[in-house]
Amino acid sequence: MDKALKNKRIITVATTGAWPTKDNTPNVPIEPEEIAEEVYKCWKAGAAVCHIHCRNDEGRAAMEFPKFKKTVELIRAHEDCDIIINLTTSGGVGLKEEDRIKPFYELKPDMASYDCGSMNWLHTSVFENHPSFLEKIGTLMQEVNVKPEIEAFDPGMIYNAAYYLKKGILKAPAHFQFCMGCAGGIAATTKNLVFMKDIMDEVAPGSTWSAFGVGQGAMEIMYAAVAMGGHIRVGMEDNVLYKKGVLAESNVQFVERAKRVIEEFTCEVATPAEAREILGLPAKK
């Protein structure tokens, strides 16, 4: 990596996610028009990557292709916006494999999430990512030139990724998203973040990484990730409260705070063009 890029930090914004509803906060964007407009505002505020979930007409988590298609088209319609588009492959639990695959395979975003293992989600259900599914989507992502964002909710998922890298299902250099503080996964603490990064450095050297913390661990993980040379993710997918007892007004609020944290640490916020270089993505045409 170019020396000038080592001081850059990528901000990913996850605007919607699978769980918060308008009952949780009226400020979460649900409809494609809301999501696309929020993404555009977040790009203007400093986000280089947007992580996209969509909802069905009832506002529940879903992988309905028309919703993804419309959202992506609306984002791309902003000709001045060069934000990196990262589509989820896991809009909820119990979804059909073909529905999880179609958005990235048909729309060909820059990136797509690759949840590298199964887990007991929120202690209530199983978030299943069968080995055969992981092999399938890894192969298909290579076929359509979509870079996997390897989401690791616990250390075992990093070892899983190392296995798929050796097998050729994933290609190096990999990019990891450490998802911390989710019920059923690793807790959002600095000690655990250091542990996760150490494992990644050992089994997948040369990888890039980002991290986020859910709930009360959000700020600790943000500060620690920036200090450790990593990148950060913010947004209402992971937190609807800006601070204790106070709902966030928008996703832009989270991006603006992340930008301030990065700059206070004497680092610089990566532009989408710089983020593409850091992540090994082709330049935007």
C-alpha positions in Angstrom: 0.0 0.0 0.0 1.1 3.5 -0.8 2.6 5.2 2.3 0.2 8.1 1.8 -2.8 5.8 2.3 -1.6 4.3 5.6 -2.9 7.3 7.5 -6.3 7.1 5.8 -9.4 5.6 7.5 -12.4 4.3 5.6 -15.9 5.1 6.9 -18.6 2.6 6.0 -22.2 3.6 6.7 -24.8 0.9 7.4 -28.0 2.9 7.1 -30.7 0.4 7.7 -29.8 -3.2 8.7 -32.3 -5.9 9.4 -33.8 -5.1 12.8 -34.6 -1.4 13.6 -38.1 -0.3 12.6 -40.0 3.0 12.6 -41.3 1.9 16.0 -37.7 1.8 17.3 -36.9 5.2 15.7 -38.7 7.2 13.1 -35.4 8.2 11.6 -34.3 4.9 10.2 -34.5 4.8 6.4 -36.7 1.9 5.2 -37.9 2.6 1.6 -35.4 2.6 -1.3 -35.9 6.3 -1.8 -35.1 7.0 1.9 -32.1 4.7 1.8 -30.6 6.2 -1.4 -31.1 9.8 -0.2 -29.5 8.9 3.2 -26.5 7.3 1.4 -26.0 10.3 -0.7 -26.0 12.6 2.3 -23.6 10.3 4.1 -21.3 10.3 1.1 -21.2 14.1 1.2 -20.4 13.9 5.0 -17.4 11.6 4.4 -18.6 7.9 4.0 -16.7 6.0 1.4 -18.7 2.8 1.6 -22.4 2.1 2.0 -23.6 -1.2 3.3 -27.1 -1.8 2.1 -30.0 -3.8 3.5 -33.6 -3.6 2.2 -37.0 -4.3 3.7 -40.2 -5.6 2.4 -43.4 -3.6 2.1 -44.2 -4.4 5.8 -40.8 -2.9 6.8 -39.4 -6.3 7.8 -36.0 -7.8 6.9 -36.0 -9.3 3.4 -34.0 -10.0 0.3 -36.5 -8.8 -2.2 -34.6 -8.2 -5.4 -36.8 -5.3 -6.7 -36.1 -3.3 -3.6 -32.3 -3.8 -4.0 -32.5 -3.0 -7.7 -34.4 0.3 -7.0 -32.1 1.3 -4.2 -28.9 0.7 -6.2 -30.3 2.5 -9.2 -31.3 5.5 -7.1 -27.8 5.7 -5.6 -26.1 5.3 -9.0 -28.4 8.0 -10.4 -26.4 10.6 -8.5 -23.7 11.0 -11.1 -21.4 12.9 -8.8 -21.5 10.2 -6.1 -18.7 7.7 -6.3 -19.5 5.8 -3.0 -18.6 2.1 -2.9 -21.7 0.0 -2.8 -21.7 -3.1 -0.6 -24.8 -5.2 -0.6 -25.8 -7.6 2.2 -26.3 -11.3 1.5 -28.0 -11.8 4.8 -31.1 -9.7 5.1 -32.4 -11.9 7.9 -32.6 -15.5 9.1 -34.3 -18.4 7.3 -34.0 -16.8 3.8 -33.7 -18.8 0.6 -30.1 -19.1 -0.8 -31.2 -17.9 -4.3 -32.7 -14.7 -2.8 -29.5 -14.0 -0.9 -27.4 -14.4 -4.0 -29.5 -12.6 -6.6 -28.8 -8.9 -5.6 -25.0 -9.1 -5.8 -25.0 -11.5 -8.8 -27.4 -9.4 -10.9 -26.6 -5.9 -9.7 -22.8 -6.4 -9.5 -22.0 -3.9 -6.7 -18.4 -3.2 -5.7 -18.7 -5.5 -2.6 -21.0 -7.9 -0.8 -21.1 -9.3 2.7 -19.7 -12.8 3.2 -20.8 -14.0 6.7 -18.1 -16.6 7.4 -20.0 -19.0 9.6 -23.2 -19.8 11.4 -24.2 -18.5 14.8 -27.0 -18.4 17.4 -28.5 -15.0 16.5 -29.7 -12.9 19.4 -30.1 -16.2 21.4 -33.4 -16.7 19.6 -32.7 -18.2 16.1 -29.9 -19.6 13.9 -28.2 -17.4 11.4 -27.1 -20.2 9.0 -24.3 -19.9 6.6 -23.7 -23.5 5.5 -20.3 -24.5 4.1 -21.8 -25.3 0.8 -23.4 -21.8 0.7 -20.1 -20.1 1.5 -18.4 -22.0 -1.2 -21.1 -21.2 -3.7 -21.2 -17.4 -3.0 -17.4 -17.2 -2.8 -17.2 -18.7 -6.3 -20.0 -16.5 -7.7 -18.5 -13.3 -6.3 -15.3 -14.1 -8.1 -17.3 -14.8 -11.3 -19.0 -11.3 -11.2 -15.9 -9.5 -9.8 -17.6 -8.5 -6.5 -15.2 -8.3 -3.5 -16.4 -10.2 -0.4 -16.5 -8.3 2.9 -15.8 -11.1 5.3 -18.0 -10.5 8.3 -16.6 -12.2 11.4 -18.8 -12.3 14.5 -16.4 -14.5 16.4 -12.7 -15.7 16.0 -13.8 -19.0 14.5 -15.1 -17.2 11.4 -11.6 -15.7 10.8 -10.2 -19.3 10.8 -13.1 -20.3 8.4 -12.0 -17.5 6.1 -8.4 -18.7 6.2 -9.6 -22.1 5.1 -11.5 -20.7 2.1 -8.6 -18.5 1.2 -6.4 -21.6 1.0 -9.0 -23.4 -1.0 -9.4 -20.6 -3.5 -13.0 -19.8 -2.6 -11.8 -16.4 -1.4 -9.0 -14.4 -2.9 -6.2 -12.5 -1.1 -5.9 -9.8 -0.1 -9.1 -10.2 1.9 -11.1 -7.6 3.7 -12.6 -8.3 7.1 -15.4 -6.6 9.0 -15.2 -7.4 12.7 -18.8 -7.4 13.9 -18.7 -7.0 17.7 -21.3 -6.8 20.4 -24.1 -8.8 18.7 -25.9 -11.2 21.1 -24.4 -14.6 20.2 -21.1 -13.2 19.0 -17.9 -11.8 20.6 -18.3 -8.8 22.9 -17.4 -5.3 21.8 -14.2 -4.7 23.8 -10.7 -3.4 22.9 -9.2 -6.6 24.3 -11.3 -8.7 21.9 -10.6 -6.4 18.9 -6.9 -6.9 19.5 -7.4 -10.6 19.7 -9.4 -10.7 16.4 -6.9 -8.6 14.6 -4.0 -10.8 15.9 -5.7 -13.9 14.5 -6.3 -12.3 11.2 -2.7 -11.2 10.9 -1.6 -14.7 11.6 -3.9 -16.7 9.3 -4.7 -14.1 6.6 -1.7 -11.8 6.4 -2.0 -8.7 4.2 -5.7 -8.4 4.8 -7.5 -5.1 5.4 -10.0 -4.7 8.2 -12.8 -2.6 9.6 -14.8 -2.9 12.8 -17.9 -1.8 14.6 -19.5 -2.3 18.0 -23.2 -2.7 18.7 -24.7 -0.7 21.6 -22.6 0.4 24.5 -19.4 -0.9 22.8 -19.7 1.3 19.8 -17.5 4.2 20.8 -14.8 2.0 22.3 -14.5 -0.1 19.1 -14.5 3.1 17.0 -11.7 4.7 19.0 -9.7 1.4 19.2 -10.0 0.6 15.5 -8.8 4.0 14.4 -5.9 3.8 16.8 -5.0 0.3 15.6 -4.9 1.3 11.9 -8.2 -0.2 11.0 -11.3 1.3 9.4 -14.7 1.8 10.9 -18.4 1.2 10.3 -21.2 3.3 11.7 -25.0 3.7 11.2 -28.4 2.7 12.3 -28.0 -0.9 11.4 -25.8 -1.2 14.5 -27.1 1.6 16.8 -30.1 3.8 16.8 -29.0 5.8 19.8 -26.5 8.6 19.2 -25.7 8.5 22.9 -27.4 7.1 26.0 -31.1 7.9 25.9 -30.8 10.0 22.7 -32.0 8.8 19.3 -29.8 9.6 16.4 -31.4 12.1 14.1 -29.9 10.5 11.0 -27.1 8.3 9.8 -25.2 11.5 8.8 -24.8 12.2 12.5 -22.8 9.0 12.9 -20.7 9.7 9.9 -19.9 13.3 11.0 -18.8 12.0 14.4 -16.7 9.3 12.9 -15.0 11.9 10.7 -14.3 14.1 13.8 -12.8 11.1 15.7 -10.5 10.2 12.8 -9.3 13.7 12.3 -8.8 14.2 16.1 -6.5 11.2 16.0 -4.5 13.1 13.3 -5.6 10.6 10.6 -7.5 11.5 7.4 -10.9 10.2 6.1 -10.4 8.2 2.9 -12.3 9.3 -0.1 -14.1 6.6 -2.1 -11.2 6.7 -4.7 -8.7 6.2 -1.9 -10.8 3.5 -0.4 -10.9 1.6 -3.7 -7.1 1.7 -3.7 -6.9 0.5 -0.1 -9.4 -2.3 -0.7 -8.0 -3.4 -4.1 -11.1 -2.4 -6.0 -11.0 -1.1 -9.6 -11.4 2.6 -10.1 -14.9 3.9 -10.7 -15.6 4.3 -14.4 
